[in-house]
Amino acid sequence: MELDTIIRRLENEVVEISHDDLAALLEMSVVVSESSTGIAGRIRTLRFGDRVLVQERTPKGQIYIRELGSEDAARRFVQSRLDAYERMWDG
């Protein structure tokens, strides 16, 4: 999928992307933060131009991108995901 198409779709939805799309996106973005989930790879906050994106994987390996309104909103979102993964480890 073209990056322009991905970015347009982010205005209305969370977008599943391929490994190749992720590689292209990472080349054109600044990684603001990156954390290991311990279960589903890494979760990243990216700055793509003036947009703040979060990239995450499911435990099955699907890659999703979502747009958040600010780096602060992204930090809160990522922390909530990390907290959920930590609860999974606790059973």
Buried (B, 14 or more C-beta within 10 A) or exposed (E): EEBEEBBEBBEEEEBBBEEEBBEBBBEEBEEBEEBEBEEBBEBBBBBBEEBBBBBBBEEEEEBBBBBBEEEEBBBEBBEEBBEEBEEEEEE
